[in-house]
Amino acid sequence: MFCERSNHVFSFSLLQASLGGHLPAVDYILGKGEADPTEKVGTLPQEGAWSTPLHAAATRGHLDVLERLMEAAEGGGGNVLEGTVDSEGRTVLETAEEEGQKNVAEFFKDMN
């Protein structure tokens, strides 16, 4: 498991909770202050693949989780939608579109 900066247990747990759409778990992990929604977490380290909790939630269409992650990430400043990419160089919006998550893509487009 690869994590770019923070506590790898919390970072990997946040990725998994985001992927599964488990908002209470996401809230708990974010409340600990040990994980960053924009952090790169290895999904297939042997292949050099990594993702972020934001990408994980967008892939599965978990809007409630995605909104919470964005709130937490934006607290750190910067443009979350454009500045966060996965190992393939895709933004969170591009990931949602490629995965057919129209509700997520529309949500992002409405924000701009």
GROMACS elastic network, one bead per residue, 0.5 to 0.9 nm:
[ bonds ]
;  ai    aj funct       b0    kb
    1     8     6  0.77830   500
    1    12     6  0.79709   500
    1    41     6  0.73155   500
    1    42     6  0.53999   500
    1    43     6  0.71276   500
    1    44     6  0.78554   500
    1    45     6  0.62933   500
    2     8     6  0.74378   500
    2    12     6  0.87096   500
    2    40     6  0.78921   500
    2    41     6  0.55398   500
    2    43     6  0.78458   500
    2    44     6  0.88291   500
    2    45     6  0.64964   500
    2    50     6  0.79282   500
    3     6     6  0.68296   500
    3     7     6  0.77464   500
    3     8     6  0.55931   500
    3    11     6  0.69791   500
    3    12     6  0.76893   500
    3    39     6  0.71904   500
    3    40     6  0.59262   500
    3    42     6  0.62079   500
    3    50     6  0.87606   500
    4     8     6  0.84049   500
    4    39     6  0.62786   500
    4    40     6  0.55648   500
    4    41     6  0.66488   500
    4    42     6  0.86052   500
    5     8     6  0.80386   500
    5    35     6  0.88458   500
    5    36     6  0.86689   500
    5    39     6  0.70902   500
    5    40     6  0.82389   500
    6     9     6  0.87558   500
    6    10     6  0.79395   500
    6    11     6  0.68305   500
    6    34     6  0.64800   500
    6    35     6  0.61301   500
    6    36     6  0.74674   500
    6    39     6  0.79858   500
    7    10     6  0.56341   500
    7    11     6  0.61533   500
    7    12     6  0.86460   500
    7    34     6  0.60894   500
    7    35     6  0.67315   500
    8    12     6  0.58793   500
    8    13     6  0.82492   500
    8    34     6  0.89078   500
    8    35     6  0.81877   500
    8    41     6  0.81691   500
    9    12     6  0.54078   500
    9    13     6  0.60387   500
    9    14     6  0.85553   500
    9    35     6  0.88032   500
   10    14     6  0.59950   500
   10    15     6  0.85749   500
   10    29     6  0.65359   500
   10    30     6  0.87019   500
   10    32     6  0.85782   500
   10    34     6  0.61385   500
   10    35     6  0.55927   500
   10    36     6  0.89805   500
   11    14     6  0.51328   500
   11    15     6  0.63015   500
   11    16     6  0.87597   500
   11    29     6  0.85107   500
   11    34     6  0.74389   500
   11    36     6  0.69548   500
   11    37     6  0.80854   500
   11    39     6  0.74649   500
   11    40     6  0.86284   500
   11    41     6  0.68893   500
   11    52     6  0.89487   500
   11    53     6  0.82687   500
   12    15     6  0.50439   500
   12    16     6  0.62643   500
   12    17     6  0.86291   500
   12    35     6  0.86215   500
   12    41     6  0.64690   500
   12    42     6  0.82519   500
   12    43     6  0.89388   500
   12    53     6  0.85905   500
   13    16     6  0.50987   500
   13    17     6  0.60394   500
   13    18     6  0.84284   500
   13    25     6  0.85832   500
   13    26     6  0.84695   500
   13    29     6  0.76526   500
   13    35     6  0.88488   500
   14    17     6  0.51096   500
   14    18     6  0.59784   500
   14    19     6  0.84722   500
   14    25     6  0.77512   500
   14    26     6  0.60048   500
   14    29     6  0.63772   500
   14    30     6  0.78413   500
   14    35     6  0.70447   500
   14    36     6  0.84358   500
   14    37     6  0.76036   500
   14    53     6  0.62833   500
   15    18     6  0.51724   500
   15    19     6  0.61513   500
   15    20     6  0.86717   500
   15    26     6  0.87883   500
   15    37     6  0.80703   500
   15    41     6  0.74176   500
   15    51     6  0.82007   500
   15    52     6  0.65434   500
   15    54     6  0.80769   500
   15    55     6  0.88061   500
   15    56     6  0.65068   500
   15    57     6  0.82850   500
   16    19     6  0.50502   500
   16    20     6  0.61733   500
   16    21     6  0.85502   500
   16    22     6  0.86556   500
   16    53     6  0.76829   500
   16    56     6  0.78725   500
   17    20     6  0.51146   500
   17    21     6  0.60060   500
   17    22     6  0.51261   500
   17    23     6  0.73511   500
   17    24     6  0.87506   500
   17    25     6  0.60909   500
   17    26     6  0.58771   500
   17    29     6  0.89765   500
   17    53     6  0.82381   500
   17    56     6  0.88992   500
   17    57     6  0.86127   500
   17    65     6  0.88233   500
   18    21     6  0.50893   500
   18    22     6  0.63104   500
   18    23     6  0.75003   500
   18    25     6  0.85077   500
   18    26     6  0.66133   500
   18    53     6  0.56422   500
   18    54     6  0.73969   500
   18    55     6  0.86351   500
   18    56     6  0.58233   500
   18    58     6  0.87239   500
   18    60     6  0.87237   500
   18    62     6  0.76705   500
   18    65     6  0.63319   500
   18    66     6  0.77116   500
   18    69     6  0.85585   500
   19    22     6  0.79225   500
   19    53     6  0.72424   500
   19    54     6  0.88874   500
   19    55     6  0.84355   500
   19    57     6  0.51117   500
   19    58     6  0.82829   500
   19    59     6  0.75885   500
   19    60     6  0.64772   500
   19    62     6  0.79504   500
   20    23     6  0.87978   500
   20    56     6  0.84155   500
   20    57     6  0.76928   500
   20    60     6  0.78037   500
   20    62     6  0.82141   500
   21    25     6  0.88707   500
   21    26     6  0.83795   500
   21    57     6  0.67274   500
   21    60     6  0.78011   500
   21    61     6  0.84335   500
   21    62     6  0.55174   500
   21    63     6  0.85670   500
   21    64     6  0.79969   500
   21    65     6  0.61646   500
   21    66     6  0.88423   500
   22    25     6  0.54819   500
   22    26     6  0.62749   500
   22    27     6  0.87777   500
   22    62     6  0.88539   500
   22    65     6  0.73208   500
   23    27     6  0.60718   500
   23    28     6  0.85419   500
   23    64     6  0.71402   500
   23    65     6  0.55042   500
   23    68     6  0.81795   500
   24    27     6  0.50893   500
   24    28     6  0.61808   500
   24    29     6  0.87056   500
   25    28     6  0.50123   500
   25    29     6  0.61566   500
   25    30     6  0.85003   500
   26    29     6  0.52501   500
   26    30     6  0.60372   500
   26    31     6  0.83658   500
   26    65     6  0.71984   500
   26    68     6  0.80723   500
   26    69     6  0.80161   500
   27    30     6  0.52150   500
   27    31     6  0.59271   500
   27    32     6  0.87621   500
   27    65     6  0.87932   500
   27    68     6  0.77675   500
   27    69     6  0.88749   500
   28    31     6  0.50446   500
   28    32     6  0.65822   500
   29    32     6  0.53032   500
   29    33     6  0.71072   500
   29    34     6  0.72685   500
   29    35     6  0.70039   500
   30    33     6  0.53601   500
   30    34     6  0.69629   500
   30    35     6  0.62937   500
   30    36     6  0.77412   500
   30    37     6  0.84606   500
   30    69     6  0.83093   500
   30    72     6  0.74939   500
   31    34     6  0.80971   500
   32    35     6  0.77421   500
   33    36     6  0.79298   500
   35    38     6  0.88325   500
   35    39     6  0.76434   500
   36    39     6  0.52951   500
   36    40     6  0.88911   500
   36    52     6  0.87844   500
   36    53     6  0.82845   500
   36    69     6  0.85889   500
   36    72     6  0.78307   500
   36    73     6  0.68346   500
   37    40     6  0.85790   500
   37    52     6  0.64071   500
   37    53     6  0.52151   500
   37    54     6  0.59284   500
   37    69     6  0.57272   500
   37    70     6  0.74910   500
   37    72     6  0.71265   500
   37    73     6  0.58292   500
   38    51     6  0.88134   500
   38    52     6  0.55451   500
   38    53     6  0.66793   500
   38    54     6  0.65345   500
   38    55     6  0.87257   500
   38    69     6  0.85513   500
   38    70     6  0.88883   500
   38    73     6  0.66102   500
   38    80     6  0.76338   500
   38    83     6  0.89504   500
   38    84     6  0.62190   500
   38    85     6  0.85224   500
   39    51     6  0.79780   500
   39    52     6  0.55654   500
   39    53     6  0.74773   500
   39    54     6  0.89606   500
   39    84     6  0.85887   500
   40    50     6  0.59595   500
   40    51     6  0.53924   500
   40    53     6  0.81837   500
   40    85     6  0.86414   500
   40    86     6  0.73214   500
   40    87     6  0.83778   500
   41    45     6  0.89491   500
   41    49     6  0.86052   500
   41    50     6  0.52466   500
   41    51     6  0.54630   500
   41    52     6  0.58808   500
   41    53     6  0.80677   500
   42    45     6  0.52347   500
   42    46     6  0.89953   500
   42    48     6  0.73796   500
   42    49     6  0.59528   500
   42    51     6  0.64623   500
   42    52     6  0.86221   500
   43    46     6  0.89591   500
   43    47     6  0.88297   500
   43    48     6  0.82520   500
   43    49     6  0.57208   500
   43    51     6  0.66048   500
   44    47     6  0.54723   500
   44    48     6  0.62010   500
   44    50     6  0.66065   500
   45    49     6  0.57121   500
   45    50     6  0.71312   500
   46    49     6  0.76661   500
   47    50     6  0.89840   500
   48    87     6  0.75665   500
   49    86     6  0.81937   500
   49    87     6  0.55796   500
   49    88     6  0.79749   500
   50    86     6  0.62388   500
   50    87     6  0.52816   500
   50    88     6  0.85492   500
   51    54     6  0.82045   500
   51    55     6  0.62736   500
   51    56     6  0.70544   500
   51    85     6  0.78150   500
   51    87     6  0.63711   500
   51    88     6  0.89398   500
   52    55     6  0.52144   500
   52    56     6  0.63093   500
   52    57     6  0.88337   500
   52    84     6  0.80696   500
   52    85     6  0.79469   500
   52    86     6  0.66738   500
   52    92     6  0.89533   500
   53    57     6  0.62578   500
   53    58     6  0.85671   500
   53    66     6  0.84201   500
   53    69     6  0.76256   500
   54    57     6  0.54033   500
   54    58     6  0.62270   500
   54    59     6  0.86368   500
   54    65     6  0.85342   500
   54    66     6  0.61585   500
   54    69     6  0.64794   500
   54    70     6  0.74910   500
   54    80     6  0.89629   500
   54    84     6  0.83608   500
   54    92     6  0.66096   500
   55    58     6  0.50199   500
   55    59     6  0.59745   500
   55    60     6  0.87658   500
   55    66     6  0.86637   500
   55    84     6  0.86646   500
   55    85     6  0.81773   500
   55    86     6  0.73273   500
   55    90     6  0.89737   500
   55    91     6  0.78831   500
   55    92     6  0.52605   500
   55    93     6  0.84973   500
   55    95     6  0.66646   500
   55    96     6  0.78082   500
   56    59     6  0.51979   500
   56    60     6  0.66675   500
   56    61     6  0.87371   500
   56    62     6  0.87275   500
   56    66     6  0.88263   500
   56    92     6  0.88530   500
   57    60     6  0.54494   500
   57    61     6  0.60423   500
   57    62     6  0.51485   500
   57    63     6  0.72699   500
   57    64     6  0.88931   500
   57    65     6  0.64332   500
   57    66     6  0.56285   500
   57    69     6  0.87778   500
   57    96     6  0.89560   500
   58    62     6  0.62696   500
   58    63     6  0.73316   500
   58    65     6  0.88704   500
   58    66     6  0.66746   500
   58    92     6  0.65807   500
   58    93     6  0.77099   500
   58    95     6  0.68452   500
   58    96     6  0.52172   500
   58    97     6  0.89835   500
   58    99     6  0.83927   500
   58   101     6  0.72260   500
   58   104     6  0.64285   500
   58   105     6  0.85088   500
   59    62     6  0.79734   500
   59    92     6  0.84896   500
   59    95     6  0.63459   500
   59    96     6  0.54919   500
   59    97     6  0.87260   500
   59    98     6  0.85234   500
   59    99     6  0.58825   500
   59   100     6  0.82627   500
   59   101     6  0.69001   500
   59   104     6  0.88333   500
   60    63     6  0.88308   500
   60    96     6  0.81469   500
   60    99     6  0.79726   500
   60   101     6  0.71848   500
   61    64     6  0.89159   500
   61    65     6  0.89649   500
   61    66     6  0.82842   500
   61    96     6  0.74574   500
   61    99     6  0.89235   500
   61   100     6  0.88357   500
   61   101     6  0.55444   500
   61   102     6  0.82002   500
   61   103     6  0.70308   500
   61   104     6  0.59623   500
   62    65     6  0.54861   500
   62    66     6  0.60823   500
   62    67     6  0.86991   500
   62   104     6  0.79007   500
   63    67     6  0.60105   500
   63    68     6  0.85950   500
   63   103     6  0.79139   500
   63   104     6  0.63975   500
   63   107     6  0.83182   500
   64    67     6  0.52888   500
   64    68     6  0.64541   500
   64    69     6  0.87710   500
   65    68     6  0.51857   500
   65    69     6  0.61706   500
   65    70     6  0.85818   500
   66    69     6  0.50804   500
   66    70     6  0.60802   500
   66    71     6  0.86033   500
   66   104     6  0.86405   500
   67    70     6  0.51057   500
   67    71     6  0.62337   500
   67    72     6  0.87377   500
   68    71     6  0.51215   500
   68    72     6  0.63557   500
   68    73     6  0.86461   500
   69    72     6  0.51305   500
   69    73     6  0.60469   500
   69    74     6  0.84708   500
   70    74     6  0.58059   500
   70    75     6  0.84045   500
   70    80     6  0.70861   500
   70    81     6  0.87533   500
   71    74     6  0.53245   500
   71    75     6  0.63890   500
   72    75     6  0.53769   500
   72    76     6  0.74276   500
   73    76     6  0.56043   500
   73    77     6  0.72189   500
   73    78     6  0.84303   500
   73    80     6  0.68745   500
   74    78     6  0.65696   500
   74    79     6  0.73630   500
   74    80     6  0.66227   500
   75    78     6  0.86686   500
   77    80     6  0.81759   500
   78    82     6  0.89856   500
   78    83     6  0.73492   500
   79    82     6  0.57212   500
   79    83     6  0.55062   500
   79    84     6  0.79534   500
   80    83     6  0.52587   500
   80    84     6  0.56660   500
   80    91     6  0.89034   500
   80    92     6  0.83500   500
   81    84     6  0.62259   500
   81    85     6  0.86594   500
   81    91     6  0.65208   500
   81    92     6  0.60238   500
   81    93     6  0.67191   500
   81   108     6  0.79485   500
   82    85     6  0.77006   500
   82    91     6  0.60513   500
   82    92     6  0.76892   500
   82    93     6  0.82265   500
   83    91     6  0.72620   500
   84    89     6  0.87412   500
   84    90     6  0.81306   500
   84    91     6  0.57635   500
   84    92     6  0.68058   500
   85    88     6  0.75293   500
   85    89     6  0.51351   500
   85    90     6  0.50370   500
   85    92     6  0.67188   500
   86    89     6  0.52094   500
   86    90     6  0.54901   500
   86    91     6  0.67711   500
   86    92     6  0.80310   500
   86    95     6  0.86942   500
   87    90     6  0.74882   500
   90    93     6  0.78998   500
   90    94     6  0.56392   500
   90    95     6  0.60443   500
   91    94     6  0.51288   500
   91    95     6  0.62068   500
   91    96     6  0.87066   500
   92    95     6  0.51053   500
   92    96     6  0.62999   500
   92    97     6  0.87430   500
   92   105     6  0.89398   500
   93    96     6  0.51374   500
   93    97     6  0.62539   500
   93    98     6  0.86291   500
   93   104     6  0.76528   500
   93   105     6  0.58718   500
   93   108     6  0.66930   500
   93   109     6  0.84308   500
   94    97     6  0.51122   500
   94    98     6  0.60565   500
   94    99     6  0.84876   500
   94   105     6  0.80568   500
   95    98     6  0.51452   500
   95    99     6  0.60425   500
   95   100     6  0.85674   500
   95   101     6  0.85161   500
   95   105     6  0.88608   500
   96    99     6  0.52004   500
   96   100     6  0.62142   500
   96   101     6  0.50141   500
   96   102     6  0.71181   500
   96   103     6  0.86290   500
   96   104     6  0.61730   500
   96   105     6  0.57625   500
   97   100     6  0.51661   500
   97   101     6  0.58398   500
   97   102     6  0.64848   500
   97   104     6  0.79976   500
   97   105     6  0.58772   500
   98   101     6  0.76628   500
   99   102     6  0.85885   500
  100   103     6  0.87804   500
  100   104     6  0.89929   500
  100   105     6  0.85517   500
  101   104     6  0.55200   500
  101   105     6  0.63454   500
  101   106     6  0.87403   500
  102   106     6  0.59688   500
  102   107     6  0.84042   500
  103   106     6  0.52192   500
  103   107     6  0.61151   500
  103   108     6  0.87696   500
  104   108     6  0.63225   500
  104   109     6  0.86432   500
  105   108     6  0.52477   500
  105   109     6  0.61926   500
  105   110     6  0.86099   500
  106   109     6  0.50000   500
  106   110     6  0.60033   500
  106   111     6  0.85824   500
  107   110     6  0.52326   500
  107   111     6  0.64542   500
  108   111     6  0.51143   500
  108   112     6  0.68335   500
  109   112     6  0.54509   500
